[in-house]
């Protein structure tokens, strides 16, 4: 029987022959980064979009909330589908879906058409983790997977960097329509690159299991003992998958509340220009690219996921404190401190979570497990901007919103302690996740 941390032998042998090329890493990074282009574009162009459409900050947050609600609703179904679709078909869904959402958003004559564009953007984002996790588990040797996950997850922050520089500059020149159309063209170009790099390999693992075949254990890479509640039926997932999903939801709440409203917070309460507000978000993205790779390497070096997640959430709380201090003392320097802490800490949470998933689920269930995690993560992504925007509209500033984000991070700390306790109670299931 195959270990949950390892794919079947044919895939393992293929992984041994295949080295992770720079082109494959680039495609994985872009597959993770292209989906958020719509919501990052809305965020960093927020002041312009609010003025152009005559909407409030809360209505702007609702647009991003709809994106993530759409992603959350579709994530489990798309996760299961990712175990059956070819990787190339999934890349088409990711890149083409993003381009379509950007085009609809570019020509949106009313707020409600912008909402329709947000609905279209959701599925392209929700399948990105299952797709890239599957490509990694098929193409990358086990010993290198955590590091590659760090690289591919940094694609989200690379997108944040690109959006923070691209959208405000182009929007001031060509308006929101020109900026959104330019981003759609970038997505289509990246799709062409991805289809040239990623092989359209058959789903050998799934087909063999459906046929009742059994594969020999792999001889390469670290092994992880099955969880005592590991699936004995095709429908059951280990308990740790659900704990990771809860952590993903809580960290995602604070992550997207900050990503969406940091530029507007900097503009409204610290007097930043539209471009400088975008640069603040971009700075967080630059640091996030580096930090995600670093957190991935810590997992590869054998650190426990719960330890890393406790470090991440503690640092994120300090970042929120910096934003509160920036508003209270009108200290622009603290905006940059908070943005840096945001990039260093919570932007790395999904790297640890995805690396942990690969240790506790079988290769043929990675799409399904990733879908569960995506459901939790995108639920948090949807709630964060919605709550932050509502609190901003209700109170007139961001103070209560930041306090709420800090409280959610405290809940994330407690959930990481649950993960740690679960690993201690079930040593055979712990591996490196608890």
C-alpha positions as CSV (number, residue, x, y, z in Angstrom):
1,X,0.0,0.0,0.0
2,X,1.3,3.4,-0.9
3,X,2.3,5.8,1.9
4,X,0.1,8.9,2.2
5,X,3.2,11.1,1.7
6,X,4.2,9.3,-1.5
7,X,2.8,8.8,-5.0
8,X,2.7,5.5,-6.8
9,X,5.9,4.0,-8.1
10,X,5.5,5.0,-11.8
11,X,5.1,8.6,-10.7
12,X,8.1,8.2,-8.3
13,X,10.3,6.8,-11.1
14,X,9.2,9.6,-13.4
15,X,10.0,12.1,-10.7
16,X,13.5,10.6,-10.3
17,X,14.1,11.1,-14.0
18,X,12.7,14.6,-14.1
19,X,14.5,17.6,-12.7
20,X,12.5,20.7,-11.7
21,X,13.4,23.0,-14.6
22,X,13.3,26.7,-14.4
23,X,10.5,26.8,-16.9
24,X,8.3,24.5,-14.8
25,X,9.0,26.6,-11.7
26,X,8.0,29.7,-13.7
27,X,4.7,28.1,-14.9
28,X,3.9,27.0,-11.3
29,X,4.6,30.5,-10.0
30,X,2.4,32.1,-12.7
31,X,-0.4,29.6,-12.2
32,X,-0.6,30.7,-8.6
33,X,-0.2,34.4,-9.4
34,X,-2.5,35.0,-12.3
35,X,-5.7,34.2,-10.5
36,X,-5.4,37.1,-8.0
37,X,-4.7,39.7,-10.7
38,X,-8.4,40.8,-10.7
39,X,-8.7,41.3,-7.0
40,X,-5.2,42.8,-6.6
41,X,-6.0,45.2,-9.5
42,X,-9.3,46.3,-7.8
43,X,-7.5,46.7,-4.5
44,X,-4.5,48.8,-5.6
45,X,-6.8,50.9,-7.9
46,X,-9.3,51.2,-5.1
47,X,-9.4,55.0,-4.8
48,X,-9.8,55.3,-8.6
49,X,-12.5,52.6,-8.9
50,X,-14.5,54.1,-6.0
51,X,-14.5,57.5,-7.6
52,X,-15.2,56.1,-11.1
53,X,-18.2,54.0,-10.1
54,X,-19.5,56.1,-7.2
55,X,-19.3,53.3,-4.6
56,X,-18.2,53.1,-1.0
57,X,-15.2,51.3,0.5
58,X,-17.6,48.6,1.8
59,X,-19.0,48.0,-1.7
60,X,-15.4,47.7,-3.0
61,X,-14.7,45.1,-0.3
62,X,-17.8,43.2,-1.4
63,X,-16.4,42.8,-4.9
64,X,-13.3,41.0,-3.5
65,X,-15.6,39.1,-1.1
66,X,-17.6,37.8,-4.0
67,X,-14.4,36.7,-5.7
68,X,-13.4,34.6,-2.7
69,X,-16.9,33.4,-2.0
70,X,-17.1,32.1,-5.6
71,X,-13.7,30.4,-5.1
72,X,-14.8,28.9,-1.7
73,X,-18.1,27.5,-3.2
74,X,-16.3,25.9,-6.2
75,X,-13.1,24.8,-4.4
76,X,-14.1,21.3,-3.2
77,X,-15.7,20.3,-6.5
78,X,-12.8,21.7,-8.5
79,X,-10.4,19.9,-6.1
80,X,-12.0,16.6,-6.9
81,X,-12.0,17.5,-10.6
82,X,-8.3,18.2,-10.4
83,X,-7.7,14.6,-9.6
84,X,-9.3,13.7,-12.9
85,X,-8.5,16.5,-15.4
86,X,-5.2,16.8,-17.2
87,X,-2.9,19.5,-15.9
88,X,-3.0,21.4,-19.3
89,X,-6.8,21.5,-19.1
90,X,-6.6,23.0,-15.6
91,X,-4.1,25.6,-16.8
92,X,-6.6,26.7,-19.5
93,X,-9.3,27.1,-16.8
94,X,-6.9,29.2,-14.6
95,X,-5.5,31.5,-17.2
96,X,-8.4,31.9,-19.5
97,X,-10.9,32.3,-16.6
98,X,-8.8,35.1,-15.2
99,X,-8.5,36.8,-18.6
100,X,-12.3,36.6,-19.0
101,X,-13.0,38.1,-15.6
102,X,-10.6,41.0,-16.3
103,X,-12.2,41.7,-19.7
104,X,-15.7,41.7,-18.2
105,X,-14.5,43.9,-15.3
106,X,-12.7,46.3,-17.8
107,X,-15.9,47.1,-19.6
108,X,-18.2,47.0,-16.6
109,X,-20.7,49.8,-17.0
110,X,-22.2,49.3,-13.5
111,X,-21.3,48.0,-10.1
112,X,-23.3,44.8,-10.6
113,X,-21.4,43.9,-13.8
114,X,-18.2,44.2,-11.7
115,X,-19.8,41.7,-9.3
116,X,-20.4,39.3,-12.3
117,X,-16.7,39.7,-13.2
118,X,-15.8,38.8,-9.5
119,X,-17.9,35.7,-9.7
120,X,-16.0,34.6,-12.9
121,X,-12.7,35.2,-11.2
122,X,-13.3,32.9,-8.3
123,X,-13.0,29.4,-9.9
124,X,-9.8,30.3,-11.6
125,X,-8.3,31.0,-8.2
126,X,-9.8,28.0,-6.4
127,X,-8.3,25.4,-8.7
128,X,-4.8,26.9,-8.7
129,X,-3.6,25.1,-5.5
130,X,-5.0,21.7,-6.5
131,X,-3.5,22.1,-10.0
132,X,-0.1,23.1,-8.9
133,X,0.0,20.6,-6.1
134,X,-0.8,17.8,-8.5
135,X,1.9,18.9,-11.0
136,X,4.4,19.0,-8.1
137,X,3.5,15.6,-6.8
138,X,3.8,14.1,-10.3
139,X,6.9,16.0,-11.5
140,X,9.1,16.8,-8.4
141,X,11.0,14.3,-6.2
142,X,9.7,14.2,-2.6
143,X,12.8,15.7,-1.0
144,X,12.4,18.8,-3.2
145,X,8.6,19.3,-2.9
146,X,8.5,21.7,0.1
147,X,11.1,24.0,-1.5
148,X,9.1,24.0,-4.8
149,X,5.9,24.7,-2.9
150,X,7.6,27.8,-1.4
151,X,8.5,29.0,-4.9
152,X,5.1,28.4,-6.4
153,X,3.2,29.9,-3.5
154,X,5.3,33.0,-3.8
155,X,3.6,33.5,-7.2
156,X,0.7,35.1,-5.3
157,X,3.0,37.7,-3.8
158,X,4.7,38.1,-7.2
159,X,1.2,39.0,-8.5
160,X,0.8,41.4,-5.6
161,X,4.1,43.1,-6.6
162,X,3.2,43.2,-10.3
163,X,-0.3,44.6,-9.5
164,X,1.0,47.2,-7.1
165,X,3.3,48.6,-9.8
166,X,1.2,47.9,-13.0
167,X,-2.4,48.8,-12.2
168,X,-2.0,52.2,-10.6
169,X,0.5,53.4,-13.3
170,X,-1.5,52.1,-16.2
171,X,-4.8,53.2,-14.7
172,X,-3.6,56.8,-14.3
173,X,-2.6,56.7,-18.0
174,X,-5.4,54.6,-19.6
175,X,-8.0,54.3,-16.8
176,X,-9.2,51.2,-15.1
177,X,-10.4,49.7,-18.4
178,X,-6.9,50.0,-20.0
179,X,-5.2,48.5,-17.0
180,X,-7.6,45.5,-16.7
181,X,-7.3,44.8,-20.5
182,X,-3.5,44.9,-20.2
183,X,-3.6,42.4,-17.4
184,X,-5.9,40.1,-19.4
185,X,-3.4,40.2,-22.3
186,X,-0.6,39.2,-19.8
187,X,-2.7,36.2,-18.6
188,X,-3.2,35.0,-22.2
189,X,0.5,35.2,-22.9
190,X,1.3,33.2,-19.8
191,X,-1.2,30.6,-20.8
192,X,0.6,30.1,-24.1
193,X,3.9,29.6,-22.1
194,X,2.3,27.2,-19.7
195,X,0.8,25.0,-22.4
196,X,4.3,24.6,-24.0
197,X,6.0,23.6,-20.7
198,X,3.5,21.4,-18.8
199,X,3.1,17.9,-20.3
200,X,-0.5,16.6,-20.8
201,X,0.3,13.4,-18.8
202,X,-2.4,10.8,-18.1
203,X,-3.7,10.4,-14.5
204,X,-2.0,7.0,-14.1
205,X,-2.4,7.0,-10.3
206,X,-6.1,7.6,-10.4
207,X,-6.7,5.1,-13.2
208,X,-4.7,2.4,-11.5
209,X,-6.6,2.8,-8.2
210,X,-9.9,2.9,-10.0
211,X,-8.9,-0.4,-11.6
212,X,-8.0,-1.8,-8.3
213,X,-4.3,-1.9,-8.9
214,X,-1.8,-1.5,-6.2
215,X,1.6,0.1,-6.5
216,X,4.8,-0.7,-4.7
217,X,6.1,1.7,-2.2
218,X,8.6,4.3,-3.4
219,X,12.3,3.9,-2.7
220,X,13.1,7.6,-2.9
221,X,12.6,10.5,-0.4
222,X,11.4,10.8,3.1
223,X,8.5,8.6,4.3
224,X,5.7,9.6,6.6
225,X,3.6,7.2,8.6
226,X,-0.1,7.1,7.8
227,X,-2.3,8.9,10.2
228,X,-4.3,6.7,12.5
229,X,-7.4,8.3,11.0
230,X,-6.0,8.2,7.5
231,X,-8.6,7.3,4.9
232,X,-9.6,3.7,4.9
233,X,-12.4,4.6,2.4
234,X,-12.2,6.8,-0.7
235,X,-14.2,9.6,0.9
236,X,-12.3,10.1,4.3
237,X,-9.5,12.5,4.8
238,X,-7.1,12.7,7.8
239,X,-8.2,15.0,10.6
240,X,-5.1,17.1,10.1
241,X,-6.5,18.2,6.7
242,X,-9.4,19.8,8.4
243,X,-7.3,21.5,11.0
244,X,-5.1,22.9,8.3
245,X,-8.2,24.1,6.5
246,X,-9.3,25.9,9.7
247,X,-5.9,27.6,10.0
248,X,-6.1,28.5,6.3
249,X,-9.5,30.2,6.9
250,X,-8.3,32.2,9.9
251,X,-4.9,33.3,8.4
252,X,-6.7,34.0,5.1
253,X,-9.2,36.3,6.9
254,X,-6.4,38.6,8.1
255,X,-4.3,38.2,4.9
256,X,-6.9,39.4,2.5
257,X,-8.4,42.1,4.8
258,X,-4.8,43.6,4.8
259,X,-4.1,42.9,1.1
260,X,-7.4,44.6,0.0
261,X,-7.4,47.6,2.3
262,X,-3.8,48.4,3.0
263,X,-3.6,50.8,-0.1
264,X,-6.8,52.5,0.8
265,X,-5.8,52.7,4.5
266,X,-2.5,54.4,3.5
267,X,-4.3,56.8,1.2
268,X,-7.1,57.8,3.5
269,X,-5.4,57.9,6.9
270,X,-1.7,58.6,6.1
271,X,-2.1,60.8,3.1
272,X,-0.3,58.5,0.6
273,X,-0.8,59.0,-3.1
274,X,-2.6,56.3,-5.2
275,X,0.8,55.2,-6.6
276,X,2.5,55.2,-3.2
277,X,-0.4,53.2,-1.7
278,X,0.2,50.6,-4.4
279,X,3.9,50.6,-3.7
280,X,3.1,49.8,0.0
281,X,1.2,46.7,-1.2
282,X,3.9,45.9,-3.7
283,X,6.6,46.1,-1.0
284,X,4.6,43.6,1.1
285,X,4.5,41.4,-2.0
286,X,8.2,41.6,-2.6
287,X,9.0,40.5,0.9
288,X,6.3,37.8,0.6
289,X,8.0,36.2,-2.4
290,X,11.2,35.8,-0.4
291,X,9.5,34.8,2.8
292,X,7.4,32.0,1.1
293,X,10.6,30.5,-0.3
294,X,12.2,30.7,3.2
295,X,9.2,29.1,5.0
296,X,9.2,26.3,2.4
297,X,12.9,25.7,3.1
298,X,12.1,25.5,6.8
299,X,9.6,22.7,6.1
300,X,12.1,20.9,3.9
301,X,14.7,21.2,6.7
302,X,12.3,19.2,9.0
303,X,10.6,22.0,11.1
304,X,7.2,21.1,12.4
305,X,4.3,22.8,10.7
306,X,2.7,23.8,14.0
307,X,5.9,25.5,15.1
308,X,6.2,27.5,11.9
309,X,2.5,28.5,12.0
310,X,2.8,29.7,15.6
311,X,5.8,31.9,14.6
312,X,3.9,33.2,11.5
313,X,0.8,34.2,13.4
314,X,2.7,35.8,16.3
315,X,4.6,38.0,13.8
316,X,1.3,38.9,12.0
317,X,-0.1,40.2,15.2
318,X,2.9,42.5,15.5
319,X,2.2,43.7,12.0
320,X,-1.4,44.7,12.9
321,X,0.0,46.5,15.9
322,X,2.2,48.6,13.5
323,X,-0.9,49.6,11.4
324,X,-2.7,50.6,14.5
325,X,0.3,52.7,15.7
326,X,0.6,54.3,12.2
327,X,-3.0,55.6,12.4
328,X,-2.9,56.6,16.1
329,X,0.4,58.5,15.8
330,X,0.1,59.4,12.1
331,X,3.5,57.7,11.6
332,X,3.9,56.7,7.9
333,X,7.0,54.8,8.8
334,X,4.9,52.3,10.7
335,X,3.0,51.5,7.5
336,X,6.2,50.2,6.0
337,X,7.0,48.2,9.1
338,X,3.5,46.7,9.1
339,X,3.7,45.9,5.4
340,X,7.1,44.2,5.9
341,X,5.8,42.1,8.8
342,X,2.7,41.2,6.8
343,X,4.9,39.9,4.0
344,X,7.4,38.1,6.3
345,X,4.7,36.3,8.3
346,X,1.1,35.5,7.2
347,X,1.9,35.5,3.5
348,X,3.9,32.3,4.2
349,X,1.1,30.4,6.0
350,X,-0.1,28.7,2.8
351,X,3.4,27.3,2.1
352,X,3.5,25.5,5.4
353,X,-0.1,24.3,5.0
354,X,0.4,22.9,1.5
355,X,3.7,21.3,2.4
356,X,2.0,19.7,5.4
357,X,-0.9,18.4,3.2
358,X,1.6,16.5,1.1
359,X,2.8,14.7,4.2
360,X,-0.6,13.4,5.3
361,X,-2.6,12.5,2.2
362,X,-2.0,10.0,-0.6
363,X,-0.9,11.3,-4.0
364,X,-4.1,10.3,-5.7
365,X,-6.1,12.4,-3.1
366,X,-4.0,15.6,-3.2
367,X,-6.5,17.4,-5.4
368,X,-9.3,16.6,-3.0
369,X,-7.3,17.6,0.1
370,X,-6.1,20.8,-1.6
371,X,-9.8,21.6,-2.4
372,X,-10.7,21.2,1.2
373,X,-7.9,23.5,2.2
374,X,-8.9,26.0,-0.5
375,X,-12.4,26.0,0.7
376,X,-11.2,27.1,4.2
377,X,-8.7,29.5,2.8
378,X,-11.1,31.2,0.4
379,X,-13.8,31.4,3.1
380,X,-11.4,33.4,5.1
381,X,-10.4,35.4,2.1
382,X,-14.1,36.3,1.5
383,X,-14.9,37.2,5.1
384,X,-11.8,39.3,5.7
385,X,-12.5,42.1,3.2
386,X,-16.2,42.0,3.9
387,X,-15.8,42.5,7.6
388,X,-13.1,45.1,7.2
389,X,-15.1,47.1,4.7
390,X,-18.2,47.0,6.8
391,X,-16.3,48.1,9.9
392,X,-14.7,50.9,7.9
393,X,-18.0,52.2,6.6
394,X,-19.7,51.9,10.0
395,X,-17.0,53.6,12.1
396,X,-15.4,56.0,9.6
397,X,-11.8,54.6,10.0
398,X,-9.9,51.3,10.1
399,X,-9.2,51.0,13.8
400,X,-11.9,48.5,14.7
401,X,-11.1,46.6,11.6
402,X,-7.4,46.2,12.6
403,X,-8.4,45.1,16.1
404,X,-10.7,42.5,14.6
405,X,-7.9,41.2,12.4
406,X,-5.7,40.9,15.4
407,X,-8.4,38.9,17.2
408,X,-8.6,36.5,14.3
409,X,-4.9,36.0,14.4
410,X,-5.1,35.1,18.1
411,X,-7.7,32.5,17.1
412,X,-5.2,31.2,14.5
413,X,-2.6,30.8,17.2
414,X,-5.0,28.7,19.3
415,X,-5.8,26.5,16.2
416,X,-2.1,26.0,15.6
417,X,-1.8,24.8,19.2
418,X,-4.6,22.3,18.5
419,X,-2.6,21.0,15.5
420,X,0.4,20.7,17.7
421,X,-1.6,18.9,20.4
422,X,-3.1,16.5,17.9
423,X,0.3,15.6,16.7
424,X,1.5,14.9,20.2
425,X,-1.5,12.7,20.9
426,X,-1.0,10.8,17.7
427,X,2.7,10.4,17.2
428,X,2.3,8.1,14.2
429,X,0.3,10.8,12.4
430,X,2.6,13.6,13.4
431,X,5.3,13.4,10.7
432,X,6.3,17.1,10.4
433,X,2.8,18.5,10.4
434,X,2.1,18.6,14.2
